[in-house]
Amino acid sequence: MNVLQKQQINNDAIMPLTSAYDPWDPIRSLPQYGGHRLTSVEMTVSNLCNMRCEHCAVGDTLVLKEPEKVPLQLMLQRLDEVEALETISITGGEPSFSDKTVRDYMVPLLQYARNRGIRSQINSNVTLPYSRYERLAPYLDVMHISFNYTSAEEFHAIGFAKSGHEVPLKAAAKLYETMIDNARRLSEAGVLVSAESMINYRTHRKMHEIHQLIVEMGCTRHEVHPMYPSSFARDLPMITRDDMLNAIELLLKHRNQSVWMLFGTLPFYHCSENETERALLKRLAAEPNVTVRNDPDGRNRLNVNLFTGEVFVTDFSDVPSFGNMKQMKLDDLFKRWLSHPLAKSVNCHCPAVSCCGPNLLVKDMYYKDVDFLKRKAILE
């Protein structure tokens, strides 16, 4: 049996990713294990990027030259030790910026995931030559891209807002067309292309237009997240929760129901006193091919910085590292995190509405004085 045949068997043996099956959602661990377990590991493999987006969560970490990474074998060993591992994610920077990183880290990590029968995701802007992604596609489940534009001009304004030097519109337009073409080609190759749009001051009135372009690109999934000014994007204008709610209503009115729509990090909860926000959540639960993902960060996922080995709640968190994978197993580091006061402050669970509490950033922004451990879903 050759490698391609073995690979096809592995592909066929695992459940397809759909709105009914999202292994990145931490809610799945609670009935299975009786508590949160580390089932997902995210790895930062690059701090290089060919763009400087105004909304970038990790813009402060981007560099022009990188140090050496920790040995691949150590990372693979640490993944092997994670008993309940179901998914891995690879992020940056632009992870595929360096061909050496693609060859020496990304392909082997994806092959490891495929051989172990776990799911994989890459967070990329897919603006580089298709050959870069073609090498990854045979082993990859999800290509996650950011898409917040209705034109090349908007891509230019948003994607190079913090470049520090003038980027010609013509050059940006070429990258924009490359991104769209690469997304189409990856979809045709069988990769689930998930385009994420952020509800922010630029997009909240035209989410339906952005959605239409995402559908035309052939994306299987449209992810929608409100944008919270933090880290590199801390100075961006905020919109109100009503603006967020109205943007979601507009999107639901015009969406293509054949495309899986995944909402995340919403600032709305079933335990809220706000009837309008509860009504929106009730509608989302009833909509076909729509899901609301609980926040994975710190619940079933940790981020590993492959340059230092430091482990974080997420790649853009203000929470300092709570250990290093060079000295400790990831399962042990996850247990250390669960005992952290911040983790305990949001460690709530309402089985009736499949909710396991707020995102740390959302709680800090909107619910500083709210004790979620004392609240319960208001069922109607």
C-alpha positions in Angstrom: 0.0 0.0 0.0 1.5 3.4 -1.0 1.5 6.6 1.0 -1.4 8.1 -0.9 -3.6 5.1 -0.3 -2.8 5.1 3.5 -3.5 8.8 3.6 -6.9 8.3 1.9 -7.8 5.6 4.5 -6.9 8.1 7.3 -9.0 10.8 5.5 -12.0 8.4 5.2 -11.8 7.2 8.8 -12.4 10.5 10.5 -15.7 12.3 10.7 -16.2 15.2 8.3 -16.2 18.7 9.9 -19.7 20.1 9.8 -22.0 22.4 11.8 -22.9 19.2 13.7 -19.2 18.3 14.5 -16.8 21.0 15.5 -13.9 19.4 17.6 -12.5 22.8 18.5 -15.5 23.6 20.7 -14.6 23.0 24.3 -18.2 22.2 25.3 -17.6 18.6 24.0 -15.1 17.9 26.8 -17.6 18.5 29.7 -19.9 15.5 29.3 -17.1 13.3 28.2 -14.6 14.1 31.0 -16.6 15.9 33.5 -14.5 19.0 33.1 -12.2 20.9 30.7 -9.4 18.9 29.1 -6.6 19.9 26.8 -7.9 18.6 23.5 -6.4 21.4 21.2 -2.9 22.8 20.9 -2.1 25.9 18.9 1.5 26.6 17.8 3.0 29.9 16.8 5.5 29.0 14.1 6.3 32.4 12.6 6.5 36.1 13.6 7.1 37.1 9.9 4.3 38.5 7.7 3.9 40.3 4.4 1.0 42.4 5.7 0.4 44.7 8.6 -3.4 44.6 9.2 -4.9 47.3 11.4 -6.9 44.6 13.3 -4.0 42.2 13.8 -4.0 40.7 17.3 -0.3 39.8 17.2 1.1 42.8 15.3 3.3 43.8 18.2 5.2 40.5 17.9 5.9 40.8 14.1 9.6 41.0 13.2 11.8 41.2 10.1 14.1 38.3 11.2 13.4 35.4 13.4 15.4 33.4 15.9 15.7 29.6 15.7 12.7 27.5 16.7 12.6 24.8 19.3 13.4 21.4 17.7 10.5 19.8 15.9 11.0 16.5 17.6 10.4 18.1 21.0 7.2 19.6 19.8 6.1 16.3 18.4 7.0 14.6 21.7 4.9 17.1 23.6 1.9 16.5 21.3 2.3 12.8 21.7 2.0 13.2 25.5 -1.4 15.0 25.2 -3.7 12.2 26.1 -7.0 13.7 24.8 -5.6 15.6 21.8 -8.2 16.1 19.0 -7.0 19.2 17.1 -3.9 21.3 16.3 -3.7 24.8 14.9 -0.8 26.5 13.3 -0.6 30.3 13.4 1.8 33.3 13.1 2.5 35.9 11.7 2.0 34.4 8.3 2.9 30.8 9.0 3.9 30.0 5.4 6.0 33.2 4.9 9.2 31.1 5.1 9.5 28.1 2.7 11.8 26.6 5.3 9.1 26.7 8.0 6.6 25.1 5.6 9.0 22.3 4.8 10.6 21.7 8.2 7.7 22.4 10.6 4.3 22.8 9.0 4.3 19.8 6.7 5.6 17.4 9.4 3.1 18.7 12.0 0.2 18.3 9.6 1.4 14.8 8.7 1.6 13.9 12.4 -2.0 15.1 12.9 -3.2 13.1 9.9 -1.4 10.0 11.0 -2.8 10.3 14.6 -6.3 10.9 13.3 -6.7 14.4 14.7 -7.8 17.6 12.9 -5.7 20.5 11.8 -6.0 24.1 11.0 -3.7 26.8 9.6 -4.4 30.5 10.1 -3.1 32.2 6.9 -3.7 35.2 4.7 -3.1 32.9 1.6 -1.6 35.8 -0.4 1.6 33.9 -1.3 2.1 31.7 -4.4 -0.3 28.7 -4.4 2.6 26.2 -4.5 3.2 27.2 -0.8 -0.2 26.0 0.1 -0.4 23.1 -2.3 2.3 21.3 -0.3 0.1 21.6 2.8 -3.3 20.8 1.3 -3.0 17.0 1.3 -2.7 16.9 5.1 -4.8 19.9 6.1 -8.4 20.0 7.3 -9.1 23.8 7.7 -7.5 26.8 6.1 -8.6 29.8 8.2 -8.3 33.1 6.5 -9.3 36.6 7.5 -11.7 38.3 5.1 -13.1 41.8 5.9 -13.3 43.4 2.6 -15.7 44.3 -0.3 -13.0 45.5 -2.7 -9.2 45.6 -3.4 -9.3 49.2 -2.1 -10.6 48.1 1.3 -8.0 45.3 1.4 -5.3 47.9 0.7 -6.5 50.2 3.4 -7.0 47.5 6.1 -4.2 45.1 5.2 -1.4 47.7 5.1 -2.6 50.3 7.6 0.4 49.7 9.9 3.0 48.9 7.4 5.1 52.0 8.2 5.7 52.7 4.5 3.6 53.3 1.4 2.3 50.2 -0.3 1.0 50.8 -3.9 -2.6 50.0 -4.4 -1.6 48.0 -7.5 0.6 45.7 -5.4 -2.1 45.2 -2.8 -4.7 44.5 -5.5 -2.5 41.8 -6.9 -2.3 40.1 -3.4 -6.1 40.5 -3.0 -6.7 38.6 -6.3 -4.1 36.0 -5.3 -5.9 35.5 -1.9 -9.3 35.0 -3.6 -7.8 32.6 -6.2 -5.9 30.6 -3.6 -9.1 30.2 -1.5 -11.0 28.9 -4.5 -8.3 26.5 -5.4 -7.9 25.2 -1.9 -11.7 24.6 -1.6 -11.6 22.7 -4.9 -8.7 20.6 -3.5 -11.0 19.5 -0.6 -9.7 21.8 2.1 -12.4 23.4 4.3 -11.7 27.1 3.8 -13.1 29.1 6.7 -13.2 32.8 6.1 -13.4 34.9 9.3 -14.9 38.3 9.3 -14.8 40.6 12.3 -17.7 42.9 13.2 -16.0 46.3 13.6 -16.4 49.9 12.8 -15.6 49.2 9.1 -17.7 46.1 8.5 -20.8 46.2 10.7 -23.0 47.7 8.1 -21.9 45.5 5.2 -21.4 42.1 6.6 -23.9 40.7 4.1 -21.8 42.1 1.2 -18.7 40.5 2.6 -20.6 37.2 3.1 -21.6 37.2 -0.6 -18.0 37.5 -1.7 -17.0 34.6 0.7 -19.7 32.5 -0.8 -18.4 33.3 -4.3 -14.9 32.3 -3.2 -16.2 28.8 -2.6 -15.6 28.9 1.2 -17.3 26.1 3.2 -17.6 28.2 6.3 -18.0 31.8 7.3 -16.7 32.6 10.8 -18.0 35.8 12.4 -16.5 37.4 15.5 -17.0 40.8 17.0 -13.6 42.7 17.1 -12.5 43.8 20.5 -9.7 46.5 20.6 -6.7 44.8 22.2 -3.0 44.4 21.8 -1.9 45.7 18.4 -5.4 46.8 17.6 -6.1 48.5 20.9 -6.6 52.0 19.4 -9.3 51.0 16.9 -12.7 52.6 17.4 -15.2 50.5 19.3 -18.8 49.8 18.2 -21.7 49.2 20.5 -23.2 45.9 21.4 -26.4 47.1 19.6 -24.2 47.6 16.5 -22.9 44.1 16.8 -26.4 42.7 17.3 -27.7 44.6 14.2 -24.8 43.4 12.1 -25.7 39.8 13.0 -29.4 40.3 12.2 -28.4 41.8 8.8 -26.1 38.9 8.1 -28.8 36.3 9.0 -31.3 38.0 6.8 -29.1 37.8 3.7 -26.9 34.7 4.3 -26.5 31.7 2.0 -27.8 28.8 4.1 -25.6 26.3 2.3 -22.5 27.9 3.9 -21.8 26.9 7.6 -21.9 30.1 9.6 -19.9 29.9 12.9 -20.2 32.7 15.4 -17.6 33.1 18.2 -16.6 35.4 21.1 -20.1 37.0 21.2 -20.7 39.3 24.2 -24.2 37.9 24.6 -25.2 35.2 27.1 -28.3 33.3 28.0 -27.9 34.4 31.6 -28.2 38.1 30.5 -31.0 40.3 31.7 -31.2 41.8 28.2 -34.1 40.1 26.4 -33.0 41.2 22.9 -29.6 39.6 23.3 -31.2 36.4 24.6 -33.7 36.4 21.7 -30.7 36.6 19.3 -29.0 33.6 20.9 -32.3 31.7 20.7 -32.6 32.5 17.0 -29.0 31.5 16.3 -29.7 28.1 18.0 -32.6 27.6 15.7 -31.0 28.7 12.4 -30.0 25.9 10.1 -26.3 25.4 9.5 -25.4 28.0 12.2 -23.3 27.4 15.3 -22.0 29.5 18.2 -18.6 28.2 19.3 -17.6 28.4 22.9 -14.2 30.1 23.3 -11.4 27.4 23.1 -8.7 29.5 24.6 -7.9 28.3 28.1 -10.8 25.9 28.0 -9.5 23.1 25.8 -6.6 24.9 24.0 -3.2 26.4 24.9 -0.8 28.3 22.6 2.8 27.2 22.4 5.4 29.7 21.1 7.8 27.6 19.1 10.6 30.2 19.4 10.8 30.2 23.2 8.7 27.2 24.2 6.6 29.4 26.4 3.0 28.4 26.9 0.1 30.9 26.9 -3.7 31.0 27.1 -3.7 32.4 23.6 -1.2 33.9 21.2 -2.4 37.5 21.8 -3.2 37.2 25.5 -2.1 39.8 28.1 -1.9 36.8 30.6 1.8 36.0 31.0 3.2 32.6 30.2 2.5 30.1 32.9 5.2 27.6 32.0 7.5 26.2 29.3 7.1 23.1 27.2 10.8 22.5 27.4 10.4 21.6 31.1 6.8 20.4 31.4 4.2 18.3 29.6 1.4 20.3 28.1 -1.3 18.4 30.1 0.5 19.4 33.3 0.7 23.0 32.1 -3.0 22.9 31.3 -3.8 21.7 34.8 -1.7 24.6 36.2 -3.7 27.1 34.1 -7.0 25.7 35.3 -6.0 26.5 38.9 -5.2 30.1 37.9 -7.7 32.7 39.4 -8.5 34.0 35.9 -9.4 30.5 34.7 -11.6 29.9 37.7 -13.4 33.2 37.2 -14.9 32.0 34.0 -15.2 28.3 34.6 -18.9 28.1 34.5 -21.2 25.8 32.5 -24.9 25.9 31.6 -25.7 22.5 30.0 -29.2 23.6 29.0 -27.8 26.1 26.5 -24.4 24.4 25.7 -22.5 27.4 27.1 -19.3 27.2 29.1 -18.8 30.9 30.0 -17.4 34.1 28.6 -14.1 34.8 26.8 -11.6 36.4 29.1 -11.4 39.5 26.9 -15.2 39.9 26.7 -15.5 39.5 30.5 -12.8 42.1 31.1 -14.5 44.5 28.6 -18.2 44.2 29.5 -18.5 42.1 32.6 -15.8 43.2 35.0 -18.0 43.0 38.1 -20.1 40.1 37.1 -19.7 36.7 38.8 -20.7 34.2 36.1 -20.4 31.4 38.6 -23.5 32.7 40.3 -25.6 33.2 37.2 -27.8 30.7 35.3 -29.4 30.7 31.9 -32.8 32.3 31.7 -34.9 29.8 29.8 -38.1 30.9 28.0 
